[in-house]
């Protein structure tokens, strides 16, 4: 699946000139936690989230550093924190560096992008225009509905070929010692697995193949002292 298959569109956006108070009201009214910031040409220029409104003077949550800690923090940092706490417009508090993806980006790349950078949403951009946004909940929705994508039952032969083809691509799978039989969607695994971890991974690969109804594990595990 790709970003275009799960992204939310259209996206609720704000302008750099939008007032911070209006953004807070928008978050509450729409039950959202962030909004991309776009310019007059609808080009993405930043993103504003609940985190950007966490330390605000209106709520009494402005950062108050002890005198000794201020000695370790540069003036530029203190000035930036002041703007974040007192700024009236979105342009004052928004995050300007935004990681984006294209509609055809595979979901595994989106998940990796979120994980590596500790972000909770990825704007989807095409030809310079924002066309959607993907959040972790959208990825979870993809997991929940993945089995529903199979509309036409697969033949036993197609299922077997799919399992073996997938396993041959895995560096941990020793397919020369493995055989797979399929009858009415029920998979039987035969042969030798080098370890318990490989045995479990082979079974998971079979269970997660489209068209599979059940998996019977008849594998033998090679161990230091013999066979299991």
C-alpha positions in Angstrom: 0.0 0.0 0.0 1.0 3.6 -0.6 0.5 6.9 1.1 -2.3 7.8 -1.3 -4.2 4.7 -0.1 -4.5 5.8 3.5 -3.9 9.6 3.6 -6.5 12.0 4.9 -7.7 14.5 2.4 -8.6 17.3 2.2 -6.4 18.6 5.1 -7.4 21.3 7.6 -4.7 24.0 7.2 -3.9 27.4 8.6 -1.9 30.4 7.3 1.2 31.9 8.8 -0.8 34.9 9.7 -3.4 32.9 11.7 -3.6 33.9 15.3 -2.4 31.4 17.9 -5.6 31.7 19.8 -7.5 30.8 16.6 -5.4 27.7 16.2 -6.1 26.6 19.7 -9.8 27.0 19.1 -9.5 25.1 15.8 -7.8 22.1 17.5 -10.6 21.9 20.1 -13.4 22.3 17.6 -12.1 19.9 15.0 -10.5 17.5 17.5 -7.2 17.6 15.8 -3.7 17.9 17.3 -1.9 19.6 14.4 -2.4 21.6 11.2 -0.1 22.1 8.2 0.7 25.8 7.5 0.4 26.9 3.9 1.1 30.2 2.1 -1.2 32.1 -0.3 -0.3 29.6 -3.1 -1.2 26.6 -0.8 2.4 25.6 -0.6 3.5 23.9 2.6 5.7 26.2 4.7 5.5 24.6 8.2 3.3 22.8 10.7 1.9 23.8 14.0 1.0 21.2 16.6 -0.1 20.9 20.3 3.5 20.7 21.2 4.1 24.2 19.8 1.5 25.5 22.2 2.7 23.6 25.2 4.6 26.4 26.9 2.4 29.5 26.5 2.1 32.5 28.7 -1.7 32.5 28.5 -1.8 29.1 30.3 0.9 29.9 32.7 3.1 27.2 31.3 5.9 29.4 30.0 9.4 27.9 30.6 11.0 29.3 33.8 14.6 28.3 34.0 16.6 28.6 37.2 19.3 31.2 37.3 22.1 28.7 37.2 20.6 26.7 34.3 20.3 29.9 32.2 24.1 30.0 32.2 24.2 26.9 30.2 21.6 28.1 27.7 22.5 30.6 25.0 20.7 33.9 24.5 19.4 32.8 21.1 17.7 29.8 22.7 16.2 31.9 25.4 15.0 34.4 22.8 13.4 31.7 20.7 11.6 30.3 23.8 10.3 33.7 24.5 8.8 34.0 21.0 7.3 30.5 21.3 5.6 31.5 24.5 4.5 35.1 23.6 4.1 35.1 19.8 0.7 36.0 18.6 0.8 34.4 15.1 1.3 30.9 13.7 4.5 32.1 12.0 5.9 32.8 15.5 5.4 29.3 16.9 5.2 26.9 13.9 7.9 24.3 13.1 9.4 25.3 9.7 11.3 22.2 8.8 8.7 19.6 7.8 9.4 16.1 6.5 7.1 15.2 3.6 6.4 12.3 1.3 4.8 11.8 -2.2 1.5 10.0 -2.7 3.3 7.0 -4.2 5.6 6.5 -1.2 5.2 3.0 0.2 3.7 2.8 3.7 6.8 1.1 5.1 8.8 4.1 4.2 6.3 6.4 5.9 6.5 4.3 9.0 10.3 4.4 9.0 10.2 8.2 8.5 8.0 8.6 11.5 10.1 6.2 13.7 13.5 7.6 12.8 12.5 11.3 13.2 10.1 10.9 16.1 7.2 12.6 14.2 3.5 11.8 14.4 2.4 13.0 10.9 3.7 13.3 7.4 2.2 15.8 4.9 1.8 14.3 1.4 3.0 16.7 -1.3 2.6 16.5 -5.1 3.8 19.1 -7.5 4.5 21.5 -4.7 0.9 21.2 -3.4 -0.2 19.4 -0.2 -2.7 16.7 -1.1 -3.1 14.8 2.1 -1.5 13.9 5.4 -0.7 10.5 7.1 -0.6 9.8 10.8 0.1 6.7 12.8 -3.6 6.0 13.1 -3.8 5.9 9.3 -1.1 3.2 9.3 -3.1 1.2 11.9 -6.2 1.5 9.8 -4.2 0.0 6.9 -3.3 -3.0 9.2 -7.0 -3.4 10.3 -8.3 -3.5 6.7 -5.5 -5.3 4.9 -7.2 -8.6 4.6 -10.3 -7.0 3.1 -8.3 -6.2 0.0 -8.6 -9.8 -1.2 -11.8 -9.8 -3.3 -11.1 -12.9 -5.5 -10.0 -16.1 -3.8 -6.5 -17.3 -4.8 -5.9 -20.8 -6.1 -3.8 -23.2 -4.0 -1.1 -23.0 -6.6 -1.0 -19.2 -6.5 -0.8 -19.3 -2.7 2.1 -21.8 -2.7 4.0 -19.8 -5.2 3.4 -16.6 -3.3 4.8 -18.1 0.0 7.8 -19.6 -1.7 8.6 -16.5 -3.7 8.4 -14.4 -0.6 10.6 -16.7 1.5 13.3 -16.9 -1.2 13.7 -13.1 -0.9 14.4 -13.4 2.9 18.1 -13.7 3.9 17.2 -15.8 6.9 15.1 -18.4 5.1 16.8 -21.6 3.9 14.3 -22.6 1.2 16.4 -25.4 -0.2 15.4 -27.4 2.9 11.7 -26.3 2.8 8.6 -27.5 1.1 5.1 -26.1 1.1 1.8 -27.8 0.2 -1.6 -26.0 0.0 -5.0 -27.6 0.0 -8.2 -25.5 0.1 -6.2 -22.6 1.5 -4.7 -24.7 4.3 -0.9 -24.6 4.2 1.4 -27.4 5.4 5.0 -26.6 6.1 7.5 -29.4 5.6 11.3 -29.7 5.9 14.0 -28.3 8.1 14.5 -25.0 9.9 17.9 -24.0 11.1 16.6 -22.5 14.3 13.4 -21.9 16.3 13.5 -18.3 15.2 13.6 -19.3 11.5 10.8 -21.8 12.1 8.6 -19.1 13.7 9.4 -16.6 10.9 8.5 -19.2 8.2 5.1 -19.8 9.9 4.4 -16.1 10.2 5.3 -15.6 6.5 2.8 -18.3 5.6 0.0 -17.0 7.9 0.4 -13.5 6.5 0.0 -14.6 2.9 -3.2 -13.6 1.2 -5.6 -16.5 0.7 -4.2 -18.6 3.6 -6.9 -20.0 5.9 -4.7 -22.0 8.3 -1.1 -23.2 8.7 0.1 -26.6 9.9 3.7 -26.5 11.1 5.4 -29.9 10.3 8.9 -28.4 10.3 11.8 -30.0 12.1 14.2 -27.6 13.9 17.9 -28.3 13.7 19.6 -27.9 17.1 23.0 -28.3 18.6 22.2 -31.7 20.0 20.1 -33.0 17.2 16.6 -32.4 15.9 13.5 -31.0 17.5 
